[in-house]
Amino acid sequence: MPSLKDLRNRITSVKATRKITKAMQMVAAAKLRRAQEAATAARPYAERMDKILANLGGRAIRETASPLLVGNGKDQVHLLVVMTAERGLCGGFNSNIAKLARVDANRLMAAGKTVKILTVGRKGADNLRRDLNRNIVERRELTGVRQLGYKNAEDIADRLLAMFEAGEFDVATLYFSEFKSVISQKPTALQLIPAKLPELSDTKDTSGAQAIYEYEPDEELILGSLLKRNIATQIFRGLLENAASEQGSRMSAMDNATRNAGDMINKLTIKYNRQRQANITKELIEIISGAEAL
């Protein structure tokens, strides 16, 4: 049975931990608002980009269309771009994204496909290193980045385009966590190359008459340029969604940790008081017994 000193030390330690988790919860709550606004603001642009590409892609001639739209005719080598956080202590945020990527990787390998993994964020590589370390071809970290910008997404997009042009993969899929709410983040897989565009029927505006677009100088030229921009746009959207999801998940995790620390302090305090009362009772019995013996 622990002594009173041990119990006091344990209570002090848990109280210190509760202060840390409470502070982390408040910091995550402050960061969440900005991250959520950035993720929400990026969605309309990405969705409009999908609609324009769907419109142009529906008119494109498959034989002369860009490989970024129709692929290179092969489906053997798959590149999984797994984006996670640089830090932990955010609940199941990182592990859920890695789990989705791991399931897809095992399914593809079972089908005889070659799987390559590019991780963005330190925790993604840490989660996949145990069973898929040989499949990881590149690790990218954003440790020194204080504010996510479009330039960060462009760097990753340029690397993907260079790998695709070099024939290092046939299909590229992006993995990130879509922000729903503070307590809900959905791990998502989005195919980047070849672009998986929505059907024209899904992009039509049902509010009124349909607009007729005329593109200059050339539809295929515009489509080729937009396809490259779309890759960076979707990656940037994924980074922003991840940032909001990370803070939301960390806020929930630290709130649960703070509550658990409070419950543990209450239990330890009750145990300490009972132990202290038992010691006092024991000492009184010894004093009374000694007095009666005299």
N, C-alpha and C positions, 0 to 999 in steps of 0.2 A: 504494500500500500504506500503511495507517495506521501512524503512528509508535507507539513504545512509550507515549508520554504519552497519545495518543488511546485506545489500548487500555486503559490504566489508568483513564482517566476513564470509559470505557464500562463496565468491570467495576464500578466504584464506583456508577455510575448504576443498573445492573441490580440490584446488591445492595440499594440503597435501595428500588427498586421491589419486590423480593422481600419486604422487611420490611413494606411497606404491604399487599401482597396477603395475607401471612400474618396480619397483624393483622385485616384485614377478614374473612378466613376464620374466625378465632376469634370475632369479634363476631357474625357470622352464625350460627355454631354455637350461641352462647349464646342468641340471640334465637329460633332455630328451635324449641327445645324448648318455650318458652312459646307460640309461635304455633301449633305443631302441636297442643298440648294444647287450645288454644282452638278450633281448627278441628274437632278430633275431638269435642269436647264439644257443638258446635253441630249436628252432623249428626243425632243422634237426635231433637232437637226439630223440625228441619225435615222429617225423614222422617215423624214422627208428625203434623205439620201436614198433610202431603200425604195421609195416610191418612184423617184426619178430613174434609178437604175433598172427597176422593173419595167418601166415604160420604154426605156431605150433597149433593154435586153430583149423585150418582146419583139422589137422591130429588127434586131440584128440578125444577120445571116450566119448561121452556125458554122459554116465552112470557113468564113473569114473573120469570125469574132475573136476577141482576145482570149488567150488561154486562161486568163484570170477569171473569165466568165464561164467558159465551156470546159476548162481543164485541158490537160495535155494528152488525153486519151487513155491514161493509165490510172490504176487505183491500187497500187501495190505498196507504196511507201507513204505512211501517214505521219504528219508532224503535229504533236499536241503541244499547244502553247498554254502552259498552266500558270495563271497569275494569282499570287497569294500575297500575304502581308510580309513585312520584314520582321515583325515582332509577334510574340505569342500573347498569352493572357487575354484572348478574345473568344473564349468559348470554343464552339465547334466550327468557327469560320474557316480556318485553314484546312482542317481535316476533312470537312465536307467537300470542298473543291477538289482536294487531292483524291478523295474517295471516288468521286465521279470520274475523274481522269483515269484512275487505276482500273475501274470497272471497264471503261471503254478500251483502254490499252490491252487488258487481258482478253476482251472479246475480239479485238482485231488480231491479236497474236494467235488466238485459237483458230481464227479463220485463215491463217497462213500469211497475214500481212506483216510488213516490217514497220515497227513503231519507233519513232524518234520523239524525244521530249525536250522542249525548250522551256525552262522555268524562269518566271519573272517574279522575284521576291524570294528571300532566303528560306522562308518556311515551306515553300512548295518543294524545293529540293530536299529539305530535311524529311518531309513526309514521304516522299517517293524514293528516297535513297535506299531504303532497306531491300525492296523487292524489284525496283526498276532502275537501279543505279546505272546499269550498263546501257540503258536506253536514253539516258540524259546526255544530250550532245552539247548543250550550252546552258550556262547559268547566268542570269542577269539580276543584279541587285539594284535597288533604288534607295540605298541606305542614306546617302547624302542629299537626297532630294527633299527639300522642305515643302515645296509647293508643286504639285503635279501640273504639268503643262502639256500642250499639244506636241511640243518638241520631244518629250519623252516617248510619246506614242509613235512619232515619225521615225525615231531611231529604231524602234522595234520593227516597224513596218518596213523600213529600208532593208533591215537584216533578213526579214522573211522574203521580200522580193528578190534579193540577191541569191538566197538559197534556192528559191523556185526557179529562177533563170539558170542556175547552175545545175538543175536537175536533181537536187538533193532530196526532194519529196514531191509527191503528187497531190496530196490533199492536206490542208492545214485547218485545224480546229482550235478555236479559242475557248478557254475555260476561265470563268470568273463567277462572282456571286452577284446576282441581281438584287438590288435593295428594294424590299417591299415595305418594311416597317422596322421599328426598333427591335422587335422580337421575331421578325421573319426576314430571312435572307435566303434566296433561292439559288443554289448552284446551277449554272447554266453553261451549255456547250453551244458555241456558235461557229458554223463552218465559214471560214474566210476565203479559202482558195480551194476549188473554184467557188465563186460567190454563190451563196444559196439565197436567191432573191424571192420575195413573196410573189404569189400569183397576182396577175393583173386584177382579177376579181376581188382580191383582198385589199387592193390599194385604191379602189375607186371611191370617190366621195359620193355618199348617198344623199347629200343635202340638196343637190340641185343638178343642173346641167354640167356635163363634163367639159373641161377645157381642152382645147386643141393646141398642142405645143408644136412650134417650129424651131428646130435647132440649127445654129450656125456655128462654125463653118460646115461641120460634117458630123453626123450622128455617131459614126464609129470612132472618130477621133475624140469626140467628147466622152464617149463611153469608156474608151481606153484610159483617158485621164481620170475620170471619176472612179473607175475601178481601183486604181492605185490610191486615190484619196480615201476611198471607202474603207480600205484596210486600216489606214491610220485612224480614221474616224471611229470605227468599231473598236479598235484597241483602246483609243482614248476614252470612249464611253465605258469600256470594261474597267479601265483604271479608276475612273470616277465612281462607278458602281461599287467597285471593291473598296474604295476609300470610305464610302458611306456605310457599306455593310460591315466593314471592320470596326468602325467606331460604334455602330449600333450593337454589334455583338459584344464588343468589349464593355460597353455601358451595362448591358444586361448581365454579363458574367461578373463584373465587379459589384453590381448591386446584389446578386445572389451570394457572392463571397462575403460581402459586408453583413448581410442578414445571417449567414451561417456563422460568422465570427461572433455576432451578438448572441446567438443561441448557445454557442460553445462557452462564451464568457458566463452566461447565466448558469449553465450546468456546472461549470468549474467553481463558480462562486458558491452554489448550493453545496457542492461536495466539500469545499474548503470550510464553510460554516459548520457542516456536520462533523467534519474531522476535528475542528477546533473545539466544538462543544463536547465531543467525545473525550478529547484530551483533558478539558477542564473537569468534566465529570470524574474521570479517572483520578486526577490529582486530588479532588475533594474527597473521594472515597479513601484514598491513601492517607490523607490528613486525618480524617475521622477515625479510621482504623488505628492509626498510630496513637491518637489521643485516647482512645478506649483502652489500648494496651497498657498505657501508663496508669 
